[in-house]
Amino acid sequence: MRERILIVDDEPSIVVPLEFLMRREGWDVEVAADGVAALEAVARVAPNLVILDVMLPKMNGFEVCERLRADPRWRGLRILMLTAKGREQEVQKGLDVGADAYVTKPFSTRDLVARIRGLLGGPR
């Protein structure tokens, strides 16, 4: 079964190319545009990995990550925060609330794919 990735971002200029890249790499992709929709999508599609922005409408990415980590159903879910919030304290907060990885924008697509592969357990 193919891995499923949930992209959570409210900026189409990020979502569209990310979705294209993830599909090209062979992953199934779902998209959510705000924090509340992200939690609903995780429950609905049970992704293997969430690519999560911090600055989101309705509920920020830190809160989404915290809620997912508090729910035992999602213990094995991998969370990669992908955000413009790159100060050291923000990176630390992301890791503290349970993110498995924290990548700042702008980013290298090659590095991002490698990071995702690592989180999902290596090459397909």
C-alpha angles and dihedrals in degrees: 000000000000120000116254122220126196115207112203112191135119096212114092089199087066100033098052098054092038091052090049092048094048093048091047088055089055102256126132110241136207125179133211124183101201141027097260092049088049093059091046091049093050090053092046103044104020097218123202092223137018122208100205131191118207100216104065135146119254096010128016124236094254090058092046091051092048092051093048092050091049091057113081091208089071099045093121095043114118117221124198115185111213110185149135088238098101107152114125093248091052092049089050091048091052091052091043093055090051112273113153092209138008121208124180127218128274093051141170111253090213091054091045093052090048090050091049092048089052092051092048092050105269134289120358 
